[in-house]
Amino acid sequence: MQATGAITDVAGIRVGHVQKSDDGWLSGVTVVLPPPGTVGSVDVRGGGPGTHETDALDPTTLSSTVDAVVLTGGSAFGLAAAHGAQRWCEENGRGFAVPGGLVPIVPAAAIFDLGRGGDFTARPGDAMGYAATAAAGAQANGHDVDRGNVGAGTGAAIGRGTYKGGVGTASITLNNISKDGPIVVGAIAVVNALGLPFIAPPQQVEPGSVRPSWGHDGGVPSPSLRGEGAGGDEGASTQRVSAAAAKAAQVPGAAAPDQAPPLNTTLVVVATDAVLDKSECKRTASAAHAGLARALNPSHTLADGDTVFALATGAVALDRSTAAARQISLITLQSAAADVVRLAILDGIERAEAVTTPAGTLGAYGR
């Protein structure tokens, strides 16, 4: 499979986007469609989440597999898109077997983008969720993923609604934690954050301010900030922002204390081809939140709905030959999850393009 630096580098993972950006709309849906039998869990850490069926992903509950994950605009209204995804899954024989049929397990999470296209009532529903799932199902294995102003990222914004957010994706390959071959960890992010990225825009980075990052397995280089394949023994890690860059990144017109705070969320799906059980997926989702905190300042606020899903397709067994090998394998994979989330978030910001609607203009950050 050709590397694309995307979550779809994990074999069997497919992504579909549907969006609308005219007639008062600026919203959409992104669906991550894993192969049948994929195990999943979730960690919700934002203070203002909009979610659906996340309780079913708790390790103590009955079901262990996930049929699709829906990321949607439209705030709580947009969670209706999950019903369309469930309908597509049922029609295609995917779901938890019960007497008389199947019940698809389709968790969902939403960002707040209401009114950003000019019409508060223009938001995704069942039909858009169905269409995004069908679009994912029609994709070839290993396909590239559209980024920026697409799917659930269509109406995304960052920096108190000043700059455009969007969809980003990245992947990392780990070579030394399985006897069966490389393990891939990928992520897709919908960046709709209260904060701004820690990294300065490219033209504002201080010379000599890049810290080399260590390889996860002693030899795996970090991918580029665009989420493309690894290309050397050292990669970019968190960059220090100069005083001039920090001043330039200050958001004009920040809300006064007596004004209602903006509503924001960064949504992430992490996927790996490793064999993980539900509790290990939960721990991976928890670890991946570190990447969100490394990418955005602030994160996990009372006004954010930050949510990370973790999926494991189970194609490649981790090295569990000893207790120490198991621990090293899981720590390495979960550290990679945090790094790939950071890369996907930065990719989503970099790929986002400025947009103007009747509600106003969202600029492109750093451009």
Phi, psi and omega in degrees: 000130179290132180290135179237000184062044185220166177301335180284000168291343170280114187304132177095345179278131178232150183230135175234139177240143167221138182208165175216135184223032175221176178053041178086359181268146164202075186198171179181185183227139172239131179240130172259119184248105181273168175292155178305143179089001180292132179270146182208160173208185186207154172225117181256119184237350177288156181278351181225060185281153169236104189224165181217131175063019179288333178298330180293344181267000176296139183300341181272358183267172191292307185282150179238342184260160181235131182268330176194157173236128182254125171248127190219153166278183175092007181054212183299330177299321185291345179297345174299340177300332179297330179294322177294320177296320177298319181298317178296316180298317179298316179297334183254020172071029180245131178156174179280124185289128175226162178305121177097353180166206183234144173241103180296136176266105186230087174289156182213157174215149188236151169256158176269112174225017185301129176082357183289343174265357179112339182239112182298333184272358180274099184211156183296155176214200183307313185296319180291324176296319177298314183296320180292323178291318176297323178296320177295316181297335181276351183283153175279154177300134179079015183295155173284160185244128174295143186229168177090233186276064181224160174050225181293346178274358185302318180254015183288149178217158176229167176063054180056039175075023182264321183244160181280132169259181181184194180265133175226159181209157181198166176212157177226141176250131180250130190255343191238025181241010176215140176280351184263359179128185182297152173242134182254137173237123180233164178212151170230137184230142169250112191259108182223059196264150169299321187271192178235163180292147174297321182290140177286155169306151188310320184283355185246007181285132179292140175301138178072017185263004182268127175267126176298143177255151183275151177288143184295328183241025179086353182208001181268117178286157178281145176291170177287169181292342177278001178081018180273179186298156178296144186222012180184180183281344178228146179226174181283134172248203181300133181257139176283138181262130179292164178300320179295320180293320179298319179294319181294332183273357179297138185275121178290151174067032179302147185297136175288160183303331183270002178266154178295135180290152176292156180253130192215161178196140165247123181252138183222141165241122173258136178227147175218156175269006178288157172277115176227147171270181187295321180292325177289327173295320178299314180295325178294318176299319179297314180297324183295336177299336177298326178294325177295318180291331177285335185269327190233141178225117357277171173224165176056037181277173177298335181263003178255149176250036190306125186220135177235124171264147175232130181238141177230117184281341174077027182275334186229129181278135172289158173288108178238029186295332175221168178299320180293320179297318178300314182296316180296318181299314182291319178297318180296314180296317183288329173293321177296323178300317178297317181294318183289331175295315177303315181295319180295320179296313179297324177296319179297322178289319181293325183276346182290138181249148179301148180216144176236129178228175176303341180276348180136191184245134170250117183280165175273122185296127177079006181227000000 
